[in-house]
């Protein structure tokens, strides 16, 4: 434990890691010594990320996967184990949000897709890797949730419900598997500059409101979330489980007082 953030020897699967927060997590975990599995639906964009990591001396494997399909999740795990023999850290980052607006208008298929992709797929994938971790008496599961799961919203209701469920999912995993040396936690980012959240920050008026209500006065960057994922997978996070780390620039702490002109 000379270096609390050393991930040397670990194998990490990161879903949704071709861009945004997932890519930042994969890159930083690789920098800290982990062998990382890059996964999203499109193989070519995954290969670009993997090539970038390899170019900086890291090890990366590409396994394309649609997390909404159980058989593809199993293939993701099976190919990782076939290549590297184990999974030490799982980071469930991939998510969807096909509806932006009040819940009363959400179509049933959009609701089902949000709940299936954002909750059930994480449940599936965790259960695919947990037995192997338990055999070794060590491992970590990290789910990238959202502060949307900690407050109501007139536009992100269903998405927020799914993200709140992810927080409960890690609490249950922590209780069920803690005795086998496994930790499970969530990271709950605020608004971060990603393509996924583009609708929330691209509009100048909305961006102005969001930054006004944020004590740090700006939105986050993907790399500012990645450090928490490294912390949770490394020795630094060995006594932390069942928790949600909020990284939101202070939004949940409350809006700062506006200065008088």
C-alpha positions as CSV (number, residue, x, y, z in Angstrom):
1,X,0.0,0.0,0.0
2,X,2.9,2.3,-0.7
3,X,0.6,4.1,-3.3
4,X,-3.0,4.2,-2.2
5,X,-4.1,4.8,-5.8
6,X,-2.1,2.0,-7.5
7,X,-4.3,-0.2,-9.7
8,X,-1.5,-2.4,-11.0
9,X,-2.6,-6.0,-11.5
10,X,-6.3,-5.1,-11.6
11,X,-8.6,-5.8,-14.5
12,X,-11.4,-3.2,-14.9
13,X,-14.5,-3.3,-17.1
14,X,-15.9,0.2,-17.8
15,X,-19.2,0.3,-19.7
16,X,-20.0,3.3,-21.9
17,X,-16.3,4.1,-22.0
18,X,-15.9,5.3,-25.6
19,X,-16.5,9.0,-24.6
20,X,-17.4,11.3,-21.8
21,X,-17.1,10.2,-18.2
22,X,-16.6,6.6,-19.0
23,X,-13.7,7.4,-21.3
24,X,-12.1,9.6,-18.6
25,X,-12.5,6.8,-16.1
26,X,-10.9,4.3,-18.4
27,X,-8.0,6.5,-19.2
28,X,-7.3,7.4,-15.6
29,X,-7.6,3.8,-14.4
30,X,-5.1,2.7,-17.1
31,X,-2.7,5.5,-16.0
32,X,-2.8,4.1,-12.5
33,X,-1.9,0.6,-13.8
34,X,-5.2,-1.2,-14.5
35,X,-5.8,-3.2,-17.6
36,X,-9.0,-1.7,-18.9
37,X,-11.9,-3.1,-21.0
38,X,-13.3,-0.4,-23.3
39,X,-17.0,-1.1,-24.1
40,X,-19.8,0.6,-25.8
41,X,-22.1,-0.2,-28.8
42,X,-19.7,0.9,-31.5
43,X,-16.4,-1.0,-32.0
44,X,-14.6,1.7,-34.0
45,X,-15.0,4.4,-31.4
46,X,-13.9,1.9,-28.7
47,X,-10.8,1.0,-30.7
48,X,-9.9,4.7,-30.9
49,X,-10.0,5.0,-27.1
50,X,-8.0,1.8,-26.7
51,X,-5.4,2.9,-29.2
52,X,-5.0,6.2,-27.3
53,X,-4.5,4.3,-24.0
54,X,-2.0,1.9,-25.6
55,X,-0.1,4.8,-27.1
56,X,0.5,6.1,-23.6
57,X,1.8,2.7,-22.4
58,X,-1.5,1.3,-21.0
59,X,-3.2,-2.0,-21.7
60,X,-6.7,-2.0,-23.2
61,X,-9.1,-4.5,-24.6
62,X,-12.1,-3.7,-26.7
63,X,-15.4,-5.6,-26.3
64,X,-18.4,-3.9,-27.9
65,X,-21.6,-4.3,-26.0
66,X,-25.2,-3.1,-25.8
67,X,-25.9,-3.2,-22.1
68,X,-29.6,-3.7,-22.6
69,X,-28.9,-7.2,-24.0
70,X,-28.1,-9.8,-21.4
71,X,-26.3,-12.1,-23.7
72,X,-23.9,-9.2,-24.8
73,X,-23.2,-8.4,-21.2
74,X,-22.3,-12.1,-20.6
75,X,-20.0,-12.0,-23.6
76,X,-18.4,-8.9,-22.2
77,X,-17.5,-10.7,-19.0
78,X,-16.6,-13.9,-20.8
79,X,-14.2,-12.3,-23.2
80,X,-12.5,-10.3,-20.4
81,X,-11.9,-13.4,-18.4
82,X,-10.7,-15.3,-21.5
83,X,-8.2,-12.5,-22.2
84,X,-7.1,-11.6,-18.7
85,X,-8.4,-14.2,-16.4
86,X,-10.4,-12.1,-13.9
87,X,-12.4,-8.9,-13.2
88,X,-11.3,-6.9,-10.2
89,X,-13.2,-3.7,-10.8
90,X,-16.5,-3.1,-12.5
91,X,-17.6,0.4,-13.4
92,X,-21.2,0.7,-14.7
93,X,-21.2,4.0,-16.5
94,X,-23.4,3.4,-19.5
95,X,-27.0,4.8,-19.3
96,X,-29.8,6.2,-21.4
97,X,-32.4,8.9,-21.1
98,X,-34.7,9.0,-24.1
99,X,-37.3,11.3,-22.5
100,X,-36.9,14.9,-21.5
101,X,-40.0,16.4,-19.9
102,X,-42.7,15.8,-17.4
103,X,-43.4,12.2,-16.4
104,X,-47.0,12.4,-17.4
105,X,-45.9,12.5,-21.0
106,X,-43.4,9.7,-21.0
107,X,-44.2,6.8,-23.4
108,X,-44.3,3.3,-21.8
109,X,-41.4,2.1,-24.1
110,X,-39.2,5.0,-23.0
111,X,-40.0,4.3,-19.3
112,X,-39.2,0.6,-19.8
113,X,-35.9,1.4,-21.6
114,X,-34.7,3.8,-18.9
115,X,-35.4,1.3,-16.1
116,X,-34.1,-1.7,-18.0
117,X,-30.9,-0.1,-19.2
118,X,-30.1,2.0,-16.1
119,X,-31.0,-0.4,-13.4
120,X,-31.5,-4.0,-14.6
121,X,-28.4,-4.1,-16.8
122,X,-26.3,-3.0,-13.8
123,X,-27.9,-5.7,-11.7
124,X,-27.2,-8.3,-14.4
125,X,-23.6,-7.3,-15.0
126,X,-22.8,-7.0,-11.3
127,X,-24.1,-10.5,-10.7
128,X,-22.0,-11.8,-13.6
129,X,-18.7,-10.6,-12.0
130,X,-19.4,-10.9,-8.2
131,X,-18.9,-14.6,-7.8
132,X,-15.4,-14.4,-9.3
133,X,-14.6,-11.5,-7.1
134,X,-15.9,-13.4,-4.1
135,X,-13.7,-16.4,-4.8
136,X,-10.7,-14.1,-4.5
137,X,-12.1,-12.2,-1.5
138,X,-11.7,-8.8,-3.2
139,X,-13.3,-6.6,-5.8
140,X,-15.2,-3.4,-6.4
141,X,-18.4,-2.4,-8.2
142,X,-18.9,1.3,-9.0
143,X,-22.1,2.7,-10.6
144,X,-22.1,6.1,-12.1
145,X,-25.4,7.5,-10.8
146,X,-26.4,11.2,-10.8
147,X,-27.6,13.9,-8.5
148,X,-30.9,13.5,-10.4
149,X,-31.4,10.6,-8.1
150,X,-31.3,12.8,-5.0
151,X,-33.9,15.4,-6.0
152,X,-37.0,15.8,-8.0
153,X,-37.1,17.2,-11.5
154,X,-39.8,18.4,-13.9
155,X,-37.8,17.2,-16.9
156,X,-35.7,14.2,-15.7
157,X,-38.1,12.4,-13.5
158,X,-37.8,8.9,-14.9
159,X,-34.1,9.2,-15.3
160,X,-33.8,10.4,-11.7
161,X,-35.9,7.5,-10.4
162,X,-33.5,5.0,-12.2
163,X,-30.5,6.7,-10.7
164,X,-32.0,6.7,-7.2
165,X,-32.5,2.9,-7.7
166,X,-28.8,2.5,-8.6
167,X,-28.0,4.0,-5.2
168,X,-30.1,1.4,-3.5
169,X,-28.6,-1.3,-5.7
170,X,-25.1,-0.6,-4.4
171,X,-26.4,-0.5,-0.8
172,X,-27.8,-4.0,-1.3
173,X,-24.7,-5.2,-3.0
174,X,-22.6,-3.8,-0.1
175,X,-24.7,-5.7,2.5
176,X,-24.9,-8.9,0.5
177,X,-21.3,-9.2,-0.6
178,X,-19.3,-7.2,2.0
179,X,-18.5,-10.3,3.9
180,X,-16.6,-11.6,0.8
181,X,-14.4,-8.5,0.6
182,X,-16.4,-6.8,-2.1
183,X,-17.2,-3.0,-2.0
184,X,-20.1,-1.4,-4.0
185,X,-20.5,2.4,-4.3
186,X,-22.1,5.0,-6.5
187,X,-20.7,8.2,-7.9
188,X,-23.3,10.9,-8.4
189,X,-22.1,13.7,-10.7
190,X,-23.8,17.0,-11.2
191,X,-23.9,18.6,-14.7
192,X,-20.8,17.5,-16.6
193,X,-19.7,18.6,-20.1
194,X,-20.5,15.4,-22.0
195,X,-22.5,14.6,-25.1
196,X,-25.0,12.7,-23.0
197,X,-25.9,15.9,-21.0
198,X,-25.6,18.2,-24.0
199,X,-29.3,19.3,-23.8
200,X,-28.6,20.6,-20.3
201,X,-25.5,22.7,-21.0
202,X,-25.6,23.6,-24.7
203,X,-28.5,26.1,-24.3
204,X,-26.9,29.4,-23.0
205,X,-29.9,30.3,-20.9
206,X,-29.9,26.9,-19.1
207,X,-26.1,27.0,-18.7
208,X,-26.3,30.4,-17.1
209,X,-29.0,29.2,-14.6
210,X,-27.0,26.1,-13.7
211,X,-23.8,27.9,-13.2
212,X,-25.5,30.6,-11.2
213,X,-27.0,27.9,-8.9
214,X,-23.6,26.2,-8.5
215,X,-21.3,27.4,-5.7
216,X,-18.2,26.8,-7.9
217,X,-19.8,28.8,-10.7
218,X,-19.3,26.3,-13.5
219,X,-20.2,22.8,-14.7
220,X,-17.9,19.8,-14.4
221,X,-15.5,18.1,-16.8
222,X,-15.4,14.3,-17.3
223,X,-11.9,14.1,-15.8
224,X,-13.1,15.6,-12.5
225,X,-15.3,12.5,-12.0
226,X,-12.6,9.9,-12.9
227,X,-10.6,10.4,-9.8
228,X,-13.4,9.1,-7.6
229,X,-13.6,5.9,-9.7
230,X,-9.8,5.4,-9.2
231,X,-10.2,6.0,-5.5
232,X,-13.0,3.5,-5.1
233,X,-11.2,0.7,-7.0
234,X,-7.8,1.2,-5.3
235,X,-6.6,0.6,-1.8
236,X,-7.7,4.1,-0.9
237,X,-11.3,2.9,-1.0
238,X,-11.0,-0.4,0.8
239,X,-13.1,0.7,3.8
240,X,-15.8,2.4,1.8
241,X,-18.9,0.6,0.7
242,X,-22.7,1.2,0.2
243,X,-22.1,4.9,-0.3
244,X,-22.8,7.6,-2.9
245,X,-20.1,10.2,-3.6
246,X,-21.7,13.4,-4.9
247,X,-19.5,15.4,-7.2
248,X,-21.6,18.4,-8.3
249,X,-19.7,21.6,-7.7
250,X,-21.7,22.2,-4.6
251,X,-25.2,22.2,-6.2
252,X,-26.8,20.1,-3.4
253,X,-25.2,22.2,-0.8
254,X,-27.4,25.1,-2.0
255,X,-27.2,28.1,-4.4
256,X,-24.8,30.8,-3.5
257,X,-26.2,34.2,-2.6
258,X,-26.2,36.6,-5.6
259,X,-24.1,39.6,-5.2
260,X,-25.8,42.9,-5.4
261,X,-25.1,45.1,-8.3
